[in-house]
Amino acid sequence: MKGGWVYIMTNKHDTTLYVGVTSKLMQRILQHKKGVFPGSFTDQFLCHKLVWFEQYRTIVEAIAMEKRIKHWRRAWKEELIEKSNPQWKDLSDGWYDARDLE
């Protein structure tokens, strides 16, 4: 079985959170940053900053965790982020070069 990733994106002011799941993290984050899906939640709210991610053994486990996190209160999501990323830095910085983001 294919593994999976659960991740949280936010906007530049850290006011909006998006929880997602994917089997190809780097590819999916690049899609968010490039606005590949016009009108999507991350495109509308400019959630282009990756602030948390975690890998799971199977995509089924990842989907289950994504669904749990989506039902959490915002404070719990913030606590999850701050455990590993207290400065809310973009964890994908350095993953792509300028040509990737065109």
ChimeraX attribute file (.defattr): number of C-alpha atoms within 10 A of each C-alpha:
attribute: neighborCount
match mode: 1-to-1
recipient: residues
	/A:1	7
	/A:2	10
	/A:3	15
	/A:4	21
	/A:5	22
	/A:6	24
	/A:7	22
	/A:8	24
	/A:9	24
	/A:10	22
	/A:11	18
	/A:12	15
	/A:13	9
	/A:14	13
	/A:15	9
	/A:16	15
	/A:17	21
	/A:18	17
	/A:19	17
	/A:20	22
	/A:21	22
	/A:22	19
	/A:23	17
	/A:24	12
	/A:25	19
	/A:26	12
	/A:27	10
	/A:28	15
	/A:29	20
	/A:30	17
	/A:31	17
	/A:32	21
	/A:33	18
	/A:34	15
	/A:35	18
	/A:36	12
	/A:37	12
	/A:38	11
	/A:39	10
	/A:40	12
	/A:41	14
	/A:42	24
	/A:43	18
	/A:44	11
	/A:45	16
	/A:46	18
	/A:47	23
	/A:48	23
	/A:49	25
	/A:50	22
	/A:51	25
	/A:52	24
	/A:53	18
	/A:54	13
	/A:55	17
	/A:56	16
	/A:57	12
	/A:58	14
	/A:59	19
	/A:60	14
	/A:61	15
	/A:62	23
	/A:63	18
	/A:64	12
	/A:65	17
	/A:66	19
	/A:67	14
	/A:68	10
	/A:69	19
	/A:70	15
	/A:71	10
	/A:72	10
	/A:73	9
	/A:74	13
	/A:75	9
	/A:76	12
	/A:77	17
	/A:78	18
	/A:79	12
	/A:80	17
	/A:81	18
	/A:82	14
	/A:83	10
	/A:84	12
	/A:85	15
	/A:86	12
	/A:87	10
	/A:88	17
	/A:89	13
	/A:90	16
	/A:91	14
	/A:92	16
	/A:93	10
	/A:94	7
	/A:95	10
	/A:96	11
	/A:97	9
	/A:98	6
	/A:99	6
	/A:100	11
	/A:101	11
	/A:102	7
